């Protein structure tokens, strides 16, 4: 079992041989619970209302309310960044349903027990900007995000959907990466995350269960990374770490602002 997100800092490693990181190094449990579906609500495009509406959705799933900082933190916040070291992620909801976009960090992915860092409604055919800190003082900012759709469930405290995983490290020895993971729920909705030169979707730089009929998978050897070989895209990387498939999209600077776009389909 994996108990924490991967730490990508390379103590004593050489810059010429960066560690290939897989942000999916976290504990993922069986799907045993069945919590009621989310009810859609009427939304207006006021941020306070969009956050309040997300609280109602989380409450319906028996999850914790999000921190929802609107100023920079060491994790994730709502809004952009013009200075410091951050990944600014524009969430584009291309679908016909309003969704709640939520993220969590090193503290844990069990949002029934640990408050997610953000949770905000993104109305159909509209955008929302969030930002992720690039790790500070040599640490890594590791976590994941997921879109909660009207029929999404929380299972064992985790969002049963596709996860956008990330590890953003400040150290020059780190390999910051992001990827999509279907390990938690193979039937999750597709999304596309892009940084200039590299994208992750269901066909590129994403993690899948070896057993295509499985609902979920988490043990080393039970999942693989798809189409992420070096030179398949700019900044793509794949390999193994601790005996498990590893890799994802790079292209994340450890200084300044990196722009990402995430499309919800």
Secondary structure as a PSIPRED ss2 file (coil, helix, strand):
# PSIPRED VFORMAT (PSIPRED V4.0)

   1 X C   1.000  0.000  0.000
   2 X C   1.000  0.000  0.000
   3 X C   1.000  0.000  0.000
   4 X C   1.000  0.000  0.000
   5 X C   1.000  0.000  0.000
   6 X C   1.000  0.000  0.000
   7 X C   1.000  0.000  0.000
   8 X C   1.000  0.000  0.000
   9 X C   1.000  0.000  0.000
  10 X C   1.000  0.000  0.000
  11 X C   1.000  0.000  0.000
  12 X C   1.000  0.000  0.000
  13 X C   1.000  0.000  0.000
  14 X C   1.000  0.000  0.000
  15 X H   0.000  1.000  0.000
  16 X H   0.000  1.000  0.000
  17 X H   0.000  1.000  0.000
  18 X C   1.000  0.000  0.000
  19 X C   1.000  0.000  0.000
  20 X C   1.000  0.000  0.000
  21 X C   1.000  0.000  0.000
  22 X C   1.000  0.000  0.000
  23 X C   1.000  0.000  0.000
  24 X C   1.000  0.000  0.000
  25 X C   1.000  0.000  0.000
  26 X C   1.000  0.000  0.000
  27 X C   1.000  0.000  0.000
  28 X C   1.000  0.000  0.000
  29 X C   1.000  0.000  0.000
  30 X C   1.000  0.000  0.000
  31 X C   1.000  0.000  0.000
  32 X C   1.000  0.000  0.000
  33 X C   1.000  0.000  0.000
  34 X C   1.000  0.000  0.000
  35 X C   1.000  0.000  0.000
  36 X C   1.000  0.000  0.000
  37 X C   1.000  0.000  0.000
  38 X C   1.000  0.000  0.000
  39 X C   1.000  0.000  0.000
  40 X C   1.000  0.000  0.000
  41 X C   1.000  0.000  0.000
  42 X C   1.000  0.000  0.000
  43 X C   1.000  0.000  0.000
  44 X C   1.000  0.000  0.000
  45 X C   1.000  0.000  0.000
  46 X C   1.000  0.000  0.000
  47 X H   0.000  1.000  0.000
  48 X H   0.000  1.000  0.000
  49 X H   0.000  1.000  0.000
  50 X H   0.000  1.000  0.000
  51 X H   0.000  1.000  0.000
  52 X H   0.000  1.000  0.000
  53 X H   0.000  1.000  0.000
  54 X H   0.000  1.000  0.000
  55 X H   0.000  1.000  0.000
  56 X H   0.000  1.000  0.000
  57 X H   0.000  1.000  0.000
  58 X H   0.000  1.000  0.000
  59 X H   0.000  1.000  0.000
  60 X H   0.000  1.000  0.000
  61 X C   1.000  0.000  0.000
  62 X C   1.000  0.000  0.000
  63 X C   1.000  0.000  0.000
  64 X C   1.000  0.000  0.000
  65 X C   1.000  0.000  0.000
  66 X C   1.000  0.000  0.000
  67 X C   1.000  0.000  0.000
  68 X C   1.000  0.000  0.000
  69 X C   1.000  0.000  0.000
  70 X C   1.000  0.000  0.000
  71 X C   1.000  0.000  0.000
  72 X C   1.000  0.000  0.000
  73 X C   1.000  0.000  0.000
  74 X C   1.000  0.000  0.000
  75 X C   1.000  0.000  0.000
  76 X E   0.000  0.000  1.000
  77 X E   0.000  0.000  1.000
  78 X E   0.000  0.000  1.000
  79 X C   1.000  0.000  0.000
  80 X C   1.000  0.000  0.000
  81 X C   1.000  0.000  0.000
  82 X C   1.000  0.000  0.000
  83 X C   1.000  0.000  0.000
  84 X C   1.000  0.000  0.000
  85 X C   1.000  0.000  0.000
  86 X E   0.000  0.000  1.000
  87 X E   0.000  0.000  1.000
  88 X E   0.000  0.000  1.000
  89 X E   0.000  0.000  1.000
  90 X E   0.000  0.000  1.000
  91 X E   0.000  0.000  1.000
  92 X E   0.000  0.000  1.000
  93 X E   0.000  0.000  1.000
  94 X C   1.000  0.000  0.000
  95 X C   1.000  0.000  0.000
  96 X C   1.000  0.000  0.000
  97 X C   1.000  0.000  0.000
  98 X C   1.000  0.000  0.000
  99 X E   0.000  0.000  1.000
 100 X E   0.000  0.000  1.000
 101 X E   0.000  0.000  1.000
 102 X E   0.000  0.000  1.000
 103 X E   0.000  0.000  1.000
 104 X E   0.000  0.000  1.000
 105 X C   1.000  0.000  0.000
 106 X C   1.000  0.000  0.000
 107 X C   1.000  0.000  0.000
 108 X C   1.000  0.000  0.000
 109 X C   1.000  0.000  0.000
 110 X C   1.000  0.000  0.000
 111 X C   1.000  0.000  0.000
 112 X C   1.000  0.000  0.000
 113 X C   1.000  0.000  0.000
 114 X C   1.000  0.000  0.000
 115 X C   1.000  0.000  0.000
 116 X C   1.000  0.000  0.000
 117 X C   1.000  0.000  0.000
 118 X E   0.000  0.000  1.000
 119 X E   0.000  0.000  1.000
 120 X E   0.000  0.000  1.000
 121 X E   0.000  0.000  1.000
 122 X E   0.000  0.000  1.000
 123 X C   1.000  0.000  0.000
 124 X C   1.000  0.000  0.000
 125 X C   1.000  0.000  0.000
 126 X C   1.000  0.000  0.000
 127 X E   0.000  0.000  1.000
 128 X E   0.000  0.000  1.000
 129 X E   0.000  0.000  1.000
 130 X E   0.000  0.000  1.000
 131 X E   0.000  0.000  1.000
 132 X E   0.000  0.000  1.000
 133 X E   0.000  0.000  1.000
 134 X C   1.000  0.000  0.000
 135 X C   1.000  0.000  0.000
 136 X C   1.000  0.000  0.000
 137 X C   1.000  0.000  0.000
 138 X C   1.000  0.000  0.000
 139 X C   1.000  0.000  0.000
 140 X E   0.000  0.000  1.000
 141 X E   0.000  0.000  1.000
 142 X E   0.000  0.000  1.000
 143 X E   0.000  0.000  1.000
 144 X E   0.000  0.000  1.000
 145 X E   0.000  0.000  1.000
 146 X E   0.000  0.000  1.000
 147 X E   0.000  0.000  1.000
 148 X E   0.000  0.000  1.000
 149 X C   1.000  0.000  0.000
 150 X C   1.000  0.000  0.000
 151 X C   1.000  0.000  0.000
 152 X C   1.000  0.000  0.000
 153 X C   1.000  0.000  0.000
 154 X E   0.000  0.000  1.000
 155 X E   0.000  0.000  1.000
 156 X C   1.000  0.000  0.000
 157 X C   1.000  0.000  0.000
 158 X E   0.000  0.000  1.000
 159 X E   0.000  0.000  1.000
 160 X C   1.000  0.000  0.000
 161 X C   1.000  0.000  0.000
 162 X C   1.000  0.000  0.000
 163 X E   0.000  0.000  1.000
 164 X E   0.000  0.000  1.000
 165 X E   0.000  0.000  1.000
 166 X E   0.000  0.000  1.000
 167 X E   0.000  0.000  1.000
 168 X E   0.000  0.000  1.000
 169 X E   0.000  0.000  1.000
 170 X C   1.000  0.000  0.000
 171 X C   1.000  0.000  0.000
 172 X C   1.000  0.000  0.000
 173 X C   1.000  0.000  0.000
 174 X C   1.000  0.000  0.000
 175 X C   1.000  0.000  0.000
 176 X C   1.000  0.000  0.000
 177 X E   0.000  0.000  1.000
 178 X E   0.000  0.000  1.000
 179 X E   0.000  0.000  1.000
 180 X E   0.000  0.000  1.000
 181 X E   0.000  0.000  1.000
 182 X C   1.000  0.000  0.000
 183 X C   1.000  0.000  0.000
 184 X C   1.000  0.000  0.000
 185 X C   1.000  0.000  0.000
 186 X C   1.000  0.000  0.000
 187 X C   1.000  0.000  0.000
 188 X C   1.000  0.000  0.000
 189 X C   1.000  0.000  0.000
 190 X C   1.000  0.000  0.000
 191 X E   0.000  0.000  1.000
 192 X E   0.000  0.000  1.000
 193 X E   0.000  0.000  1.000
 194 X E   0.000  0.000  1.000
 195 X E   0.000  0.000  1.000
 196 X C   1.000  0.000  0.000
 197 X C   1.000  0.000  0.000
 198 X E   0.000  0.000  1.000
 199 X E   0.000  0.000  1.000
 200 X E   0.000  0.000  1.000
 201 X E   0.000  0.000  1.000
 202 X C   1.000  0.000  0.000
 203 X C   1.000  0.000  0.000
 204 X E   0.000  0.000  1.000
 205 X C   1.000  0.000  0.000
 206 X E   0.000  0.000  1.000
 207 X E   0.000  0.000  1.000
 208 X E   0.000  0.000  1.000
 209 X E   0.000  0.000  1.000
 210 X C   1.000  0.000  0.000
 211 X C   1.000  0.000  0.000
 212 X C   1.000  0.000  0.000
 213 X C   1.000  0.000  0.000
 214 X C   1.000  0.000  0.000
 215 X C   1.000  0.000  0.000
 216 X C   1.000  0.000  0.000
 217 X C   1.000  0.000  0.000
 218 X C   1.000  0.000  0.000
 219 X C   1.000  0.000  0.000
 220 X C   1.000  0.000  0.000
 221 X C   1.000  0.000  0.000
 222 X C   1.000  0.000  0.000
 223 X E   0.000  0.000  1.000
 224 X E   0.000  0.000  1.000
 225 X E   0.000  0.000  1.000
 226 X E   0.000  0.000  1.000
 227 X C   1.000  0.000  0.000
 228 X C   1.000  0.000  0.000
 229 X C   1.000  0.000  0.000
 230 X E   0.000  0.000  1.000
 231 X C   1.000  0.000  0.000
 232 X C   1.000  0.000  0.000
 233 X E   0.000  0.000  1.000
 234 X C   1.000  0.000  0.000
 235 X C   1.000  0.000  0.000
 236 X E   0.000  0.000  1.000
 237 X E   0.000  0.000  1.000
 238 X E   0.000  0.000  1.000
 239 X E   0.000  0.000  1.000
 240 X E   0.000  0.000  1.000
 241 X E   0.000  0.000  1.000
 242 X C   1.000  0.000  0.000
 243 X C   1.000  0.000  0.000
 244 X E   0.000  0.000  1.000
 245 X E   0.000  0.000  1.000
 246 X E   0.000  0.000  1.000
 247 X E   0.000  0.000  1.000
 248 X E   0.000  0.000  1.000
 249 X E   0.000  0.000  1.000
 250 X C   1.000  0.000  0.000
 251 X C   1.000  0.000  0.000
 252 X C   1.000  0.000  0.000
 253 X C   1.000  0.000  0.000
 254 X C   1.000  0.000  0.000
 255 X C   1.000  0.000  0.000
 256 X C   1.000  0.000  0.000
 257 X E   0.000  0.000  1.000
 258 X E   0.000  0.000  1.000
 259 X E   0.000  0.000  1.000
 260 X E   0.000  0.000  1.000
 261 X E   0.000  0.000  1.000
 262 X E   0.000  0.000  1.000
 263 X E   0.000  0.000  1.000
 264 X E   0.000  0.000  1.000
 265 X C   1.000  0.000  0.000
